[in-house]
Amino acid sequence: MAPDVTREPARLEDQLCFALYATSKAVTGAYRERLADVGLTYPQYLAMLAVWEREGRTVAELGAALDLDSGTLSPLLKRLERAGLVRRERSATDERVVRVRATPAGRVLEDRVRPIRAAVESATGLTDAEFADLRRTLLRLRETISIPGGPGAPDPS
């Protein structure tokens, strides 16, 4: 159970939101520096991970996997397509459905970014077990905080 903080003055260093924000900036910054060498931005890297994970996902499936709306995802995919890393294909049976596939150059890039992930994970200073525990905790937090009426949600009465 979380401590009752309603009686204490708010302090930046005590805020979970700030700890998450500052840590996220640090981690994405560590990726950004390394990804620049292979010509990817951090959001492009995440999109490519999703494409490599499951080739031929629809744009809607990519948006769901990345938690991005189409207004953010479409320009991102256009830049990846212009860079020659992905191609978008309309379905022959339903032209509203667009699938995203890695090009040969996009698939080669997967091997080039693998060491980047390893370097950033190593830079955390966490053991493998600590890293896995942290990831599980963050994923659980994301799930529970996103559920309307979930733990910690305001009482609707």
TAVEN-V250423 format. One record per pair of residues at least 6 apart in sequence whose C-alpha atoms are under 8 Angstrom apart, sorted by the first residue. I is the first residue (numbers start at 1). J is the second residue. If there is no record, write none. Layout:
I:J  I:J
//
This chain:
12:18  13:19  27:120  28:42  30:120  31:42  31:116  31:117  31:120  32:41  32:42  34:116  35:41  35:42  35:45  35:113  35:116  38:109  38:112  38:113  43:76  44:76  44:80  46:66  47:62  47:66  48:102  48:106  50:62  50:65  50:66  51:57  51:62  51:100  51:101  51:102  52:102  52:107  52:110  55:100  55:101  55:102  56:99  56:100  56:101  57:99  57:100  57:101  58:97  58:98  58:99  58:100  59:97  59:98  59:99  59:100  60:70  63:69  63:70  63:73  77:86  80:86  81:87  81:88  84:103  84:105  84:106  85:102  85:103  85:104  85:105  85:106  85:107  86:100  86:101  86:102  86:103  86:106  87:100  87:101  87:102  87:103  88:98  88:99  88:100  88:101  89:98  89:99  89:100  89:101  90:96  90:97  90:98  90:99  91:97  91:98  91:99  121:131  144:150  144:151  145:151  145:152  145:153  149:155
//
